[in-house]
Amino acid sequence: MKQAGLWVGAVLLGSIVSANATAETPKVLASIRPVFALAETVMAGVGEPGFLVPGGLSPHSYALRPSDAERLAHADVVIWVGEHLENFLKRPLDGLPRSATILTLTEIPGTTLRKSRVDGNWEKHAHSDRHDDRGDDHEHDQEYEHETDHMRGGALDPHLWLDVDNARVWALAIARTLAKKDPGNAGVYEENARRFGDRMNRLDTEIDRILAPVRGQPFAVFHDAYQYFEARYGLHAVGSVTLGPERQPSVRRLATLRERLTSLGARCVFVEPQFPPKLARTVVDGTPLRTGTLDPLGADIPNGPGYYETLLRRMAESLKSCLE
């Protein structure tokens, strides 16, 4: 009887230890799927994060649901880009308990930040070719680090995940954040982030090769969401259909863009699956221009290993396919 009691006690103790180990795994919630993909990569083998905004919806206009608020209330770590992208999160995050850690990616040292372009007609910017002035471009970007309120007179372009260098920096920051919450798995988080960085090096080289044939070819995008990608790979976007995802362009503005694209010999106007393509079709109808699709959120990419690489690789392949 005594041995049976000891055995039951040991089983109960083991159950408690197991439950505690499980409880120590941080509950991580990301704002959008590209950020979720980074957290998922860092947490591989330990736990699974969640995310708020479905891939087919835009974070610019997303409204928090009651179920989202419930998940936020129970999160140990919340990772978001910042209020310039997920403005719907600003007030809810202010109301979280002090025990929750909020990781704002725009505030991480080493992150490259760029100002949004002031209108929808752009000249080829000086830092558009990574091969000629990559060093100068990097110096310029660092000058604006953390000036996320005014960015020296211009608003921050919040689509920062489209630069592989930012993804590398963020993965390491996520690993450090999780290690503080879960010291027992710190080594796993750090090793996962290191391996991710190695994969980014290979991806960067691959995308540069894919886009080499169309570097400098003019095109237009739906809204100003891609300059991190453009600047890194020497792409030549000359304008956008809209001045913002929620700003309807005038007929005159669409006509001006159409004339500009035609005069420059542009080949493609890119639409996004998160927004209706009607406006872009208005620009291309009756011209040699074609439409392609760029999806900065990877709406139809399955969750799992390789999501981030697939997101950027698809963008590169779509650009090449439409511009060649």
Disulfide bonds with the S-S distance in Angstrom:
Cys268-Cys322 1.78
